[in-house]
Amino acid sequence: MITSTNVPAVELRVIGKVVRFTRVDFGIWELTYKLPNIPRRFLRDYPAQIVAMNTVNVYVSRDITLSLR
């Protein structure tokens, strides 16, 4: 993910969980997350948000769909 350089935190919010992205460089973020074994009944689409925050508590969010197949 690419943001402006004044963003100190980016996170993924899904089903009440929050996962922070790792900053690779100023404005460049990556997310690596290993999912546990998921039962078939939970394999579906989930609404999620990616949220970027700055140091004065201003944030921007984007709604996405996270698909588990």
N, C-alpha and C positions, 0 to 999 in steps of 0.2 A: 504494500500500500504506500502511496506517496501523499504527503501532506505538506503544508507550509513548514518552514523551519522553526517556527515559534510554538510548535505543538510538543509538549513534553510527555503526553500519554495518549495511547489509543487502546481501546478495549472492545471485545466482542461480548455482547450480552444476549444470552439465550436461555430460556426456561429457568430464570432465576439465578443462573450462573454467570460469572464474569471472568473472562480470560484476557489477560493483558498481552498486547503485541510487544515484541522485542524491537528496540530501536537499533537499526543497523548503522545508520548515519543520520545527520540532521534531515528530518523530513522523509526518511525512508524506514519503513516498518515491515516486519515479517511475523507470521504466526506459525508456530509448529506445535502441534498438539496430538498426542496419541490417544485415540479413543479406546476405552475398554471393550470387552466383548459385549455386544449389544444384542439383546433378544430380538427376534424377527418382528414382534408386535410393536416395537419402537422404531422400526425402519419406515420413515415417512418424512414429510416436509415440516420444518419448524420455522416460525417467524423469529427473526433475530435482528439485532441492531449493531452497527459499528459506530462507536462514539469516539470522537477526537476532542480532547480538552486542552485548554491553554492554562497558564499560570494564574489568570485572574478569574477563573471559574466560568469561563465562557466555553460552551461546547456546541459541536455540530454532530448530528447523528444521521445515519442513513439506514433505512429499513432494508433488510435483505431476507432471502429465504435460504435456510440451511437444509440441504437434502441429504438424508441418510438412506443409502440404498444397499 
